[in-house]
Amino acid sequence: MVELKEKILVYWKNNEDLGRRLAEVGARSGVVLFLSYMAASTVSSFLIGFISGPAIQPIRSVGLQADRPDVRKTLNYRQVRKDVVKRNIFNSTGELPDESDPSANQERPMAEFNVNDKCNKSSLPLELVGIIYSANPASALASVKEKGYNIADIYRAGDPILGHEAANVYAVQPSRLVINNNGVKECLEIKSQKGRSFSSSPTRTTTEPVKSDPPPSDDLATVQLESSFVEESLGPGFAKILESGRLVPYNRDGSMIGFKLIGVKAKSLWKKAGLNSGDVITSVNGVSMAQPDKGFEFYTALQNEREIRVEYLKKGKSPSNISIEIK
């Protein structure tokens, strides 16, 4: 046991000397590494400065400066703006269009209109389809269509003609439309049908049956209306009833046979009287509606009469009668 203990002490002493030596070697190695790092950094900095100087120098050469001037010192922004405007990509030629005289576009005053002048045939491409005449100019209506079109427009006195700003309606007369076309008196007249003129000739007391149509049925439906309702439905100058439904001239085989009812609104006088869109009124109290100037005959009868007999074609086909009593 004593010998073993002595061997352990000797081994411990030898290893302690070895550890001390290793510590000294490590310290010396650290110093060497630090000094090497510092030397390498110094050399690297020197080389970078030496190499970068000549590399940048050519960029600042005189020849390159001539092609790319120093913007901070030599650029003239006003000159650049002029050059950009001059080099307009939308107008590379620099040519400007001629400017029209503003005064040429100003609306010319309409020439003075003389109602007593001779009525010339209208120079406008218009055709008079029909007239609903009334002694009240505000109520008289004219249906006019442009040649080549099937849709007609409705005009009153004073209305401008659509598409012809220099022309307006002067008056709606029983068989023609008087137009003020830039001071010139022009007229549109309804074309006569089969040699018959639609002037203010005496009207027939009975309705001529339409060919191929059976005579009206003897069965007479009766409708009673309150006078207050009729008066309110007509409105001043027939304004309200014109809004609740429209009467337009209706032709068959080239001849006018009456007025067709279109655009009838619900709960209107037309509905209460038993008339609907598509019905064609041919006679009112024995007066034929086969003339364009008779469009207001039904309205006038509602205003002045207590009993009104109406002959009509239901949906434009079946002859029918209806009696309206106003109480």
VEXDOMI-26373 format. One record per atom (N, C-alpha, C): atom name; x negated, z negated, y. Coordinates in steps of 0.02 Angstrom, whole numbers, plus 50000, padded with zeros to 5 digits. Layout:
<nodes>
- CA_X_Z_Y
...
</nodes>
This chain:
<nodes>
- N_49959_50000_49940
- CA_50000_50000_50000
- C_49957_50000_50062
- N_49902_49965_50061
- CA_49858_49961_50120
- C_49827_50028_50132
- N_49808_50063_50080
- CA_49777_50128_50088
- C_49827_50179_50115
- N_49887_50176_50092
- CA_49939_50222_50116
- C_49953_50210_50190
- N_49953_50149_50210
- CA_49966_50133_50280
- C_49911_50160_50323
- N_49849_50154_50300
- CA_49793_50179_50339
- C_49795_50255_50345
- N_49815_50289_50292
- CA_49821_50362_50295
- C_49873_50385_50346
- N_49928_50348_50348
- CA_49982_50366_50396
- C_49957_50358_50467
- N_49920_50304_50481
- CA_49895_50293_50549
- C_49846_50347_50569
- N_49803_50367_50521
- CA_49755_50420_50537
- C_49792_50486_50552
- N_49842_50503_50512
- CA_49881_50565_50523
- C_49917_50565_50591
- N_49944_50508_50608
- CA_49979_50501_50672
- C_49932_50511_50730
- N_49871_50483_50725
- CA_49822_50489_50779
- C_49801_50561_50787
- N_49788_50595_50729
- CA_49769_50666_50733
- C_49824_50709_50764
- N_49886_50699_50745
- CA_49943_50737_50773
- C_49952_50723_50848
- N_49940_50664_50870
- CA_49946_50648_50942
- C_49896_50688_50981
- N_49835_50697_50956
- CA_49786_50738_50991
- C_49809_50811_50994
- N_49839_50834_50938
- CA_49864_50904_50936
- C_49920_50915_50986
- N_49967_50868_50994
- CA_50021_50875_51043
- C_49995_50878_51114
- N_49944_50835_51126
- CA_49916_50835_51194
- C_49885_50902_51209
- N_49850_50930_51160
- CA_49818_50995_51171
- C_49871_51051_51182
- N_49924_51048_51143
- CA_49978_51098_51152
- C_50009_51093_51222
- N_50019_51034_51247
- CA_50048_51025_51314
- C_50003_51055_51367
- N_49936_51044_51358
- CA_49889_51072_51406
- C_49891_51148_51405
- N_49895_51177_51345
- CA_49898_51251_51339
- C_49962_51278_51371
- N_50018_51244_51361
- CA_50082_51267_51391
- C_50079_51266_51466
- N_50050_51214_51495
- CA_50046_51209_51568
- C_50003_51265_51596
- N_49946_51276_51563
- CA_49902_51331_51587
- C_49938_51399_51582
- N_49975_51410_51527
- CA_50011_51474_51519
- C_50064_51483_51574
- N_50098_51430_51593
- CA_50148_51435_51647
- C_50117_51455_51713
- N_50059_51425_51727
- CA_50025_51441_51790
- C_50005_51514_51790
- N_49980_51537_51733
- CA_49958_51608_51729
- C_50018_51655_51738
- N_50074_51639_51706
- CA_50133_51682_51713
- C_50159_51684_51785
- N_50158_51627_51819
- CA_50182_51625_51889
- C_50138_51667_51933
- N_50070_51659_51924
- CA_50024_51699_51965
- C_50031_51773_51950
- N_50044_51791_51888
- CA_50054_51862_51870
- C_50117_51890_51904
- N_50171_51850_51905
- CA_50234_51872_51937
- C_50224_51885_52011
- N_50188_51838_52044
- CA_50177_51846_52116
- C_50135_51907_52130
- N_50084_51919_52089
- CA_50042_51978_52099
- C_50082_52042_52089
- N_50124_52043_52038
- CA_50165_52103_52025
- C_50213_52117_52082
- N_50244_52065_52109
- CA_50291_52074_52165
- C_50256_52102_52226
- N_50196_52077_52240
- CA_50159_52101_52298
- C_50141_52174_52290
- N_50116_52193_52232
- CA_50098_52263_52220
- C_50160_52308_52224
- N_50217_52286_52195
- CA_50278_52326_52196
- C_50302_52339_52267
- N_50302_52287_52309
- CA_50324_52296_52378
- C_50280_52345_52415
- N_50216_52340_52403
- CA_50169_52385_52437
- C_50181_52457_52416
- N_50192_52468_52350
- CA_50201_52536_52325
- C_50267_52567_52351
- N_50320_52526_52353
- CA_50385_52552_52378
- C_50378_52575_52450
- N_50346_52535_52492
- CA_50337_52555_52562
- C_50294_52616_52569
- N_50245_52622_52526
- CA_50199_52679_52530
- C_50234_52744_52508
- N_50276_52738_52455
- CA_50309_52798_52427
- C_50369_52819_52470
- N_50410_52772_52494
- CA_50471_52789_52530
- C_50457_52820_52597
- N_50402_52803_52629
- CA_50386_52831_52694
- C_50382_52907_52693
- N_50340_52936_52653
- CA_50335_53009_52649
- C_50399_53042_52624
- N_50440_53008_52581
- CA_50501_53040_52554
- C_50553_53048_52607
- N_50560_53002_52653
- CA_50611_53006_52705
- C_50589_53052_52762
- N_50525_53059_52770
- CA_50499_53096_52827
- C_50526_53168_52831
- N_50533_53207_52776
- CA_50557_53275_52782
- C_50628_53280_52808
- N_50670_53230_52797
- CA_50739_53233_52822
- C_50740_53235_52898
- N_50691_53207_52929
- CA_50688_53205_53002
- C_50646_53262_53030
- N_50636_53314_52991
- CA_50595_53370_53014
- C_50630_53407_53070
- N_50591_53442_53108
- CA_50618_53477_53167
- C_50665_53533_53146
- N_50646_53569_53092
- CA_50688_53625_53070
- C_50757_53603_53049
- N_50763_53547_53014
- CA_50828_53522_52991
- C_50869_53495_53049
- N_50838_53468_53099
- CA_50874_53443_53157
- C_50906_53500_53194
- N_50877_53560_53191
- CA_50907_53617_53226
- C_50973_53637_53194
- N_50978_53629_53127
- CA_51039_53647_53092
- C_51091_53593_53096
- N_51071_53530_53097
- CA_51118_53473_53098
- C_51100_53428_53156
- N_51127_53441_53214
- CA_51109_53402_53273
- C_51132_53330_53267
- N_51099_53288_53305
- CA_51117_53217_53307
- C_51183_53210_53344
- N_51237_53197_53305
- CA_51304_53194_53333
- C_51309_53141_53387
- N_51274_53086_53379
- CA_51280_53030_53426
- C_51253_53048_53494
- N_51212_53098_53498
- CA_51179_53112_53562
- C_51202_53179_53592
- N_51210_53231_53548
- CA_51220_53299_53575
- C_51291_53325_53568
- N_51339_53293_53531
- CA_51405_53320_53519
- C_51449_53313_53582
- N_51480_53369_53602
- CA_51525_53371_53660
- C_51596_53378_53633
- N_51634_53323_53636
- CA_51700_53324_53605
- C_51748_53371_53640
- N_51741_53381_53704
- CA_51784_53429_53740
- C_51771_53500_53715
- N_51708_53515_53705
- CA_51692_53582_53680
- C_51717_53592_53609
- N_51711_53538_53568
- CA_51737_53543_53500
- C_51812_53555_53501
- N_51848_53521_53545
- CA_51921_53531_53550
- C_51937_53603_53569
- N_51900_53630_53616
- CA_51912_53699_53636
- C_51899_53747_53578
- N_51846_53733_53541
- CA_51830_53776_53484
- C_51884_53773_53430
- N_51911_53712_53418
- CA_51963_53705_53367
- C_52026_53742_53388
- N_52045_53734_53451
- CA_52104_53769_53476
- C_52094_53844_53474
- N_52035_53865_53492
- CA_52020_53937_53492
- C_52022_53965_53421
- N_52001_53924_53373
- CA_52000_53945_53304
- C_52063_53921_53269
- N_52121_53937_53296
- CA_52186_53915_53269
- C_52199_53950_53202
- N_52205_53912_53149
- CA_52215_53942_53083
- C_52283_53975_53078
- N_52331_53956_53121
- CA_52397_53986_53120
- C_52401_54047_53165
- N_52350_54058_53205
- CA_52349_54116_53250
- C_52277_54136_53261
- N_52245_54164_53209
- CA_52174_54178_53212
- C_52157_54232_53263
- N_52206_54276_53278
- CA_52192_54330_53326
- C_52195_54305_53398
- N_52230_54249_53408
- CA_52236_54222_53476
- C_52288_54256_53518
- N_52328_54302_53488
- CA_52379_54337_53526
- C_52442_54294_53531
- N_52472_54293_53589
- CA_52532_54254_53601
- C_52591_54301_53609
- N_52650_54284_53580
- CA_52709_54328_53587
- C_52735_54328_53659
- N_52769_54383_53675
- CA_52798_54388_53741
- C_52854_54337_53748
- N_52855_54302_53803
- CA_52908_54253_53816
- C_52966_54287_53851
- N_53026_54274_53824
- CA_53085_54304_53854
- C_53103_54268_53919
- N_53136_54304_53961
- CA_53156_54276_54025
- C_53213_54227_54013
- N_53204_54162_54031
- CA_53258_54113_54020
- C_53323_54132_54052
- N_53320_54166_54108
- CA_53381_54184_54143
- C_53421_54236_54104
- N_53387_54273_54059
- CA_53422_54325_54021
- C_53469_54294_53970
- N_53454_54232_53947
- CA_53496_54198_53898
- C_53552_54158_53929
- N_53553_54153_53994
- CA_53605_54115_54026
- C_53672_54151_54018
- N_53724_54112_54008
- CA_53790_54140_53997
- C_53815_54175_54059
- N_53833_54238_54050
- CA_53857_54277_54107
- C_53929_54256_54123
- N_53945_54252_54186
- CA_54013_54233_54205
- C_54063_54285_54182
- N_54120_54263_54155
- CA_54171_54309_54131
- C_54202_54346_54189
- N_54212_54412_54179
- CA_54242_54453_54231
- C_54313_54430_54244
- N_54337_54444_54304
- CA_54404_54422_54324
- C_54457_54460_54284
- N_54505_54423_54257
- CA_54557_54451_54215
- C_54620_54463_54255
- N_54648_54522_54249
- CA_54710_54540_54284
- C_54764_54552_54232
- N_54814_54507_54230
- CA_54866_54511_54180
- C_54910_54573_54189
- N_54910_54602_54250
- CA_54951_54660_54264
- C_54918_54726_54244
- N_54856_54723_54222
- CA_54822_54784_54200
- C_54855_54812_54138
- N_54840_54876_54126
- CA_54866_54908_54066
- C_54834_54875_54004
- N_54874_54868_53953
- CA_54849_54835_53892
- C_54814_54887_53849
- N_54748_54878_53842
- CA_54709_54925_53802
- C_54709_54904_53729
- N_54699_54953_53686
- CA_54691_54938_53615
- C_54628_54897_53606
- N_54632_54843_53569
- CA_54576_54797_53563
- C_54515_54830_53531
- N_54458_54817_53560
- CA_54394_54842_53533
- C_54366_54795_53480
- N_54398_54738_53470
- CA_54374_54689_53421
- C_54395_54708_53351
- N_54354_54694_53301
- CA_54371_54711_53231
- C_54421_54661_53202
- N_54480_54657_53233
- CA_54530_54608_53213
- C_54595_54642_53195
- N_54635_54608_53154
- CA_54701_54634_53134
- C_54752_54578_53141
- N_54807_54593_53175
- CA_54860_54544_53185
- C_54904_54542_53123
- N_54905_54485_53089
- CA_54942_54479_53027
- C_55015_54461_53041
- N_55026_54414_53085
- CA_55094_54393_53099
- C_55097_54347_53160
- N_55159_54337_53185
- CA_55170_54296_53244
- C_55228_54249_53231
- N_55219_54187_53251
- CA_55275_54139_53254
- C_55286_54127_53329
- N_55338_54158_53355
- CA_55347_54159_53427
- C_55391_54101_53451
- N_55373_54076_53509
- CA_55413_54024_53543
- C_55406_54035_53618
- N_55460_54019_53653
- CA_55457_54025_53726
- C_55406_53977_53756
- N_55391_53924_53719
- CA_55339_53877_53741
- C_55271_53904_53720
- N_55228_53923_53767
- CA_55163_53953_53749
- C_55121_53908_53704
- N_55129_53842_53711
- CA_55089_53797_53670
- C_55111_53797_53597
- N_55172_53822_53583
- CA_55198_53821_53515
- C_55192_53889_53480
- N_55188_53943_53519
- CA_55183_54009_53489
- C_55116_54017_53453
- N_55120_54045_53392
- CA_55061_54051_53350
- C_55051_54124_53329
- N_54988_54143_53321
- CA_54972_54210_53296
- C_54923_54203_53239
- N_54936_54240_53186
- CA_54892_54241_53127
- C_54849_54304_53131
- N_54783_54295_53136
- CA_54737_54351_53146
- C_54681_54347_53094
- N_54664_54404_53066
- CA_54607_54405_53020
- C_54559_54460_53041
- N_54495_54448_53026
- CA_54444_54497_53042
- C_54443_54550_52987
- N_54433_54612_53008
- CA_54434_54667_52960
- C_54379_54657_52908
- N_54398_54667_52846
- CA_54351_54656_52792
- C_54355_54587_52760
- N_54398_54544_52789
- CA_54406_54476_52763
- C_54480_54465_52746
- N_54492_54422_52697
- CA_54561_54408_52676
- C_54590_54346_52708
- N_54547_54302_52733
- CA_54570_54239_52763
- C_54587_54250_52836
- N_54647_54227_52856
- CA_54669_54234_52925
- C_54660_54168_52963
- N_54650_54173_53028
- CA_54645_54115_53072
- C_54707_54111_53116
- N_54724_54050_53136
- CA_54783_54038_53177
- C_54760_54025_53249
- N_54793_54059_53297
- CA_54774_54053_53367
- C_54835_54036_53410
- N_54822_53998_53463
- CA_54870_53985_53516
- C_54842_54013_53581
- N_54884_54015_53632
- CA_54861_54037_53698
- C_54805_53992_53722
- N_54751_54023_53745
- CA_54693_53985_53770
- C_54638_53975_53720
- N_54652_53990_53656
- CA_54600_53981_53604
- C_54547_54036_53608
- N_54483_54018_53600
- CA_54431_54070_53596
- C_54435_54106_53528
- N_54417_54169_53528
- CA_54416_54207_53466
- C_54352_54191_53427
- N_54359_54170_53366
- CA_54301_54151_53326
- C_54254_54210_53316
- N_54190_54198_53331
- CA_54140_54251_53323
- C_54136_54298_53381
- N_54179_54288_53431
- CA_54178_54331_53491
- C_54188_54286_53552
- N_54133_54255_53573
- CA_54136_54203_53624
- C_54162_54228_53691
- N_54154_54293_53705
- CA_54176_54320_53769
- C_54251_54335_53770
- N_54286_54324_53714
- CA_54357_54340_53710
- C_54397_54278_53695
- N_54457_54274_53725
- CA_54503_54219_53709
- C_54575_54244_53713
- N_54620_54206_53682
- CA_54690_54225_53680
- C_54722_54209_53747
- N_54752_54260_53778
- CA_54786_54249_53842
- C_54859_54230_53829
- N_54893_54265_53783
- CA_54963_54251_53771
- C_54983_54276_53701
- N_55031_54239_53671
- CA_55061_54260_53608
- C_55131_54284_53624
- N_55142_54349_53619
- CA_55207_54379_53634
- C_55244_54395_53569
- N_55309_54412_53573
- CA_55349_54421_53512
- C_55319_54470_53461
- N_55287_54523_53484
- CA_55261_54572_53436
- C_55189_54592_53448
- N_55154_54555_53492
- CA_55084_54572_53504
- C_55046_54511_53530
- N_54980_54516_53525
- CA_54935_54463_53548
- C_54894_54491_53606
- N_54898_54458_53664
- CA_54861_54480_53723
- C_54795_54442_53726
- N_54740_54480_53732
- CA_54672_54451_53730
- C_54636_54467_53795
- N_54603_54416_53821
- CA_54557_54425_53879
- C_54487_54434_53851
- N_54465_54497_53846
- CA_54399_54512_53818
- C_54351_54524_53875
- N_54320_54469_53900
- CA_54272_54472_53955
- C_54302_54508_54015
- N_54364_54491_54032
- CA_54397_54518_54091
- C_54439_54579_54077
- N_54435_54608_54017
- CA_54473_54667_54000
- C_54535_54646_53960
- N_54592_54672_53981
- CA_54655_54655_53946
- C_54661_54699_53885
- N_54661_54667_53826
- CA_54667_54703_53763
- C_54725_54673_53723
- N_54754_54714_53679
- CA_54812_54691_53640
- C_54804_54708_53567
- N_54825_54662_53526
- CA_54833_54673_53454
- C_54907_54675_53439
- N_54929_54728_53405
- CA_54999_54735_53389
- C_55009_54735_53313
- N_55067_54711_53293
- CA_55083_54710_53222
- C_55099_54781_53200
- N_55067_54801_53145
- CA_55079_54868_53120
- C_55151_54874_53094
- N_55183_54929_53112
- CA_55250_54941_53087
- C_55247_54956_53012
- N_55297_54935_52977
- CA_55298_54944_52904
- C_55353_54993_52885
- N_55331_55050_52853
- CA_55377_55102_52832
- C_55417_55128_52891
- N_55383_55139_52947
- CA_55414_55168_53005
- C_55456_55121_53045
- N_55459_55058_53026
- CA_55500_55009_53062
- C_55458_54969_53109
- N_55477_54965_53171
- CA_55439_54928_53221
- C_55465_54857_53226
- N_55420_54810_53238
- CA_55440_54740_53243
- C_55449_54721_53316
- N_55482_54761_53355
- CA_55496_54743_53424
- C_55558_54699_53424
- N_55577_54677_53485
- CA_55634_54631_53490
- C_55699_54668_53485
- N_55712_54697_53427
- CA_55774_54733_53414
- C_55825_54684_53386
- N_55890_54701_53390
- CA_55941_54655_53363
- C_55929_54642_53289
- N_55938_54581_53270
- CA_55926_54561_53200
- C_55989_54570_53160
- N_55978_54579_53096
- CA_56035_54587_53051
- C_56068_54519_53039
- N_56131_54520_53024
- CA_56167_54458_53014
- C_56164_54436_52941
- N_56142_54481_52898
- CA_56136_54463_52828
- C_56067_54483_52803
- N_56047_54451_52752
- CA_55981_54465_52723
- C_55988_54522_52672
- N_55945_54573_52681
- CA_55945_54629_52633
- C_55913_54606_52568
- N_55948_54612_52513
- CA_55918_54590_52449
- C_55854_54629_52434
- N_55806_54595_52407
- CA_55744_54627_52388
- C_55756_54666_52324
- N_55725_54727_52322
- CA_55734_54769_52263
- C_55711_54732_52200
- N_55749_54743_52148
- CA_55735_54714_52083
- C_55749_54639_52080
- N_55771_54609_52137
- CA_55789_54539_52137
- C_55864_54532_52129
- N_55889_54487_52089
- CA_55962_54476_52084
- C_55988_54445_52147
- N_56053_54452_52161
- CA_56080_54421_52222
- C_56076_54346_52218
- N_56076_54312_52277
- CA_56071_54239_52277
- C_56128_54208_52238
- N_56114_54153_52207
- CA_56165_54117_52168
- C_56216_54087_52215
- N_56279_54086_52191
- CA_56333_54056_52231
- C_56327_53980_52233
- N_56290_53952_52186
- CA_56281_53879_52186
- C_56241_53859_52247
- N_56268_53814_52286
- CA_56237_53795_52349
- C_56220_53720_52347
- N_56156_53706_52346
- CA_56134_53636_52347
- C_56139_53610_52419
- N_56162_53549_52426
- CA_56171_53520_52493
- C_56125_53460_52501
- N_56092_53458_52558
- CA_56045_53404_52575
- C_56067_53374_52641
- N_56071_53308_52645
- CA_56090_53274_52707
- C_56028_53238_52736
- N_56017_53248_52801
- CA_55961_53218_52836
- C_55984_53182_52898
- N_55954_53126_52913
- CA_55969_53090_52974
- C_55939_53126_53034
- N_55977_53129_53089
- CA_55954_53164_53149
- C_55890_53133_53177
- N_55884_53066_53172
- CA_55824_53033_53197
- C_55763_53054_53157
- N_55772_53061_53091
- CA_55716_53083_53048
- C_55697_53155_53065
- N_55746_53198_53075
- CA_55732_53268_53092
- C_55695_53273_53158
- N_55720_53236_53208
- CA_55688_53239_53274
- C_55616_53214_53271
- N_55605_53160_53235
- CA_55536_53134_53229
- C_55492_53182_53190
- N_55520_53214_53138
- CA_55480_53259_53097
- C_55462_53323_53134
- N_55506_53346_53179
- CA_55490_53406_53218
- C_55434_53393_53268
- N_55440_53337_53304
- CA_55388_53320_53354
- C_55396_53362_53416
- N_55362_53342_53470
- CA_55364_53381_53532
- C_55333_53449_53523
- N_55372_53501_53540
- CA_55346_53569_53533
- C_55334_53588_53460
- N_55371_53556_53414
- CA_55364_53568_53342
- C_55294_53552_53316
- N_55259_53508_53350
- CA_55190_53494_53332
- C_55184_53461_53264
- N_55229_53414_53249
- CA_55224_53377_53186
- C_55242_53420_53125
- N_55295_53459_53132
- CA_55315_53499_53074
- C_55265_53554_53059
- N_55230_53577_53111
- CA_55177_53626_53100
- C_55119_53597_53061
- N_55109_53532_53067
- CA_55055_53498_53031
- C_55075_53481_52959
- N_55140_53474_52947
- CA_55163_53453_52880
- C_55173_53512_52833
- N_55168_53573_52859
- CA_55176_53633_52818
- C_55175_53694_52863
- N_55154_53752_52836
- CA_55147_53811_52877
- C_55187_53869_52848
- N_55216_53908_52894
- CA_55251_53969_52874
- C_55207_54029_52892
- N_55194_54071_52843
- CA_55153_54131_52854
- C_55192_54192_52831
- N_55185_54249_52866
- CA_55221_54309_52846
- C_55206_54327_52773
- N_55259_54348_52738
- CA_55252_54365_52667
- C_55276_54436_52656
- N_55234_54477_52627
- CA_55249_54548_52615
- C_55257_54561_52540
- N_55300_54610_52526
- CA_55307_54634_52458
- C_55316_54710_52461
- N_55275_54746_52422
- CA_55277_54819_52421
- C_55269_54848_52491
- N_55226_54818_52531
- CA_55212_54844_52598
- C_55262_54826_52651
- N_55313_54787_52634
- CA_55364_54768_52682
- C_55369_54692_52686
- N_55380_54668_52747
- CA_55388_54597_52756
- C_55458_54577_52735
- N_55464_54523_52695
- CA_55529_54501_52672
- C_55545_54431_52696
- N_55498_54396_52726
- CA_55511_54329_52750
- C_55447_54291_52764
- N_55453_54224_52765
- CA_55396_54181_52778
- C_55384_54135_52719
- N_55322_54133_52697
- CA_55303_54092_52640
- C_55280_54023_52665
- N_55302_53972_52630
- CA_55286_53903_52648
- C_55223_53882_52610
- N_55173_53857_52646
- CA_55111_53835_52614
- C_55090_53768_52643
- N_55051_53731_52605
- CA_55022_53668_52628
- C_55073_53613_52642
- N_55127_53611_52603
- CA_55179_53561_52614
- C_55154_53491_52595
- N_55162_53444_52640
- CA_55139_53376_52628
- C_55195_53333_52599
- N_55175_53282_52562
- CA_55224_53237_52532
- C_55261_53198_52586
- N_55324_53183_52572
- CA_55368_53144_52617
- C_55380_53180_52684
- N_55369_53245_52686
- CA_55382_53283_52748
- C_55454_53307_52749
- N_55475_53335_52805
- CA_55543_53362_52812
- C_55555_53417_52761
- N_55503_53457_52748
- CA_55510_53511_52699
- C_55529_53483_52631
- N_55494_53431_52610
- CA_55509_53400_52545
- C_55580_53371_52544
- N_55599_53338_52598
- CA_55666_53308_52601
- C_55720_53361_52598
- N_55704_53421_52625
- CA_55753_53476_52625
- C_55754_53514_52559
- N_55710_53496_52513
- CA_55708_53529_52448
- C_55665_53591_52446
- N_55621_53601_52496
- CA_55577_53660_52498
- C_55506_53638_52483
- N_55469_53683_52448
- CA_55402_53667_52427
- C_55354_53726_52440
- N_55290_53712_52432
- CA_55240_53764_52440
- C_55254_53821_52391
- N_55249_53882_52416
- CA_55263_53941_52374
- C_55332_53970_52384
- N_55379_53931_52412
- CA_55446_53957_52426
- C_55442_54005_52485
- N_55482_54059_52481
- CA_55483_54110_52534
- C_55552_54109_52567
- N_55556_54090_52630
- CA_55619_54087_52667
- C_55635_54158_52691
- N_55693_54184_52670
- CA_55713_54252_52688
- C_55768_54255_52740
- N_55806_54200_52748
- CA_55861_54201_52796
- C_55878_54130_52817
- N_55895_54121_52881
- CA_55916_54057_52909
- C_55981_54068_52947
- N_56035_54038_52923
- CA_56101_54047_52954
- C_56118_54121_52963
- N_56102_54161_52913
- CA_56119_54232_52914
- C_56071_54275_52953
- N_56021_54246_52985
- CA_55972_54285_53023
- C_55913_54301_52978
- N_55898_54366_52971
- CA_55842_54386_52928
- C_55776_54361_52955
- N_55734_54340_52909
- CA_55667_54317_52927
- C_55615_54371_52913
- N_55637_54434_52906
- CA_55592_54488_52887
- C_55557_54519_52948
- N_55550_54481_53000
- CA_55513_54504_53059
- C_55465_54448_53081
- N_55405_54467_53103
- CA_55355_54416_53119
- C_55375_54369_53176
- N_55418_54392_53221
- CA_55436_54350_53277
- C_55492_54300_53260
- N_55511_54296_53197
- CA_55565_54251_53176
- C_55539_54187_53143
- N_55475_54175_53151
- CA_55445_54117_53118
- C_55472_54051_53141
- N_55496_54047_53203
- CA_55522_53984_53230
- C_55598_53977_53221
- N_55629_54025_53188
- CA_55702_54023_53180
- C_55724_53960_53143
- N_55688_53941_53092
- CA_55706_53882_53053
- C_55696_53819_53095
- N_55641_53815_53132
- CA_55628_53756_53174
- C_55682_53749_53228
- N_55700_53805_53259
- CA_55751_53804_53312
- C_55819_53782_53283
- N_55835_53806_53224
- CA_55898_53786_53192
- C_55899_53711_53178
- N_55844_53684_53154
- CA_55840_53612_53141
- C_55849_53572_53206
- N_55826_53600_53260
- CA_55830_53565_53324
- C_55899_53569_53355
- N_55934_53625_53345
- CA_55997_53636_53382
- C_56060_53634_53339
- N_56054_53645_53274
- CA_56113_53651_53232
- C_56124_53587_53191
- N_56187_53579_53168
- CA_56205_53523_53125
- C_56209_53545_53052
- N_56224_53608_53041
- CA_56226_53634_52973
- C_56183_53697_52971
- N_56139_53699_52921
- CA_56092_53755_52916
- C_56093_53781_52844
- N_56106_53846_52839
- CA_56106_53878_52773
- C_56040_53917_52766
- N_56004_53902_52714
- CA_55938_53934_52703
- C_55940_53973_52638
- N_55922_54037_52642
- CA_55913_54078_52583
- C_55838_54087_52572
- N_55816_54077_52511
- CA_55744_54080_52498
- C_55731_54101_52426
- N_55669_54121_52414
- CA_55646_54138_52347
- C_55605_54080_52321
- N_55630_54046_52271
- CA_55594_53989_52243
- C_55530_54013_52210
- N_55473_53985_52235
- CA_55407_54005_52211
- C_55395_54080_52221
- N_55433_54109_52269
- CA_55425_54180_52283
- C_55460_54226_52234
- N_55503_54198_52189
- CA_55533_54239_52136
- C_55609_54232_52134
- N_55634_54173_52120
- CA_55705_54163_52107
- C_55744_54153_52172
- N_55794_54197_52186
- CA_55836_54188_52246
- C_55876_54123_52241
- N_55875_54084_52294
- CA_55910_54019_52294
- C_55939_54007_52363
- N_55988_53962_52365
- CA_56020_53942_52428
- C_56016_53866_52435
- N_56015_53844_52497
- CA_56017_53772_52510
- C_56052_53761_52576
- N_56093_53709_52579
- CA_56129_53692_52641
- C_56103_53624_52666
- N_56082_53622_52729
- CA_56055_53561_52759
- C_56105_53535_52810
- N_56129_53474_52801
- CA_56175_53442_52848
- C_56137_53387_52885
- N_56141_53389_52951
- CA_56106_53340_52993
- C_56158_53293_53023
- N_56151_53228_53009
- CA_56199_53178_53033
- C_56168_53133_53085
</nodes>
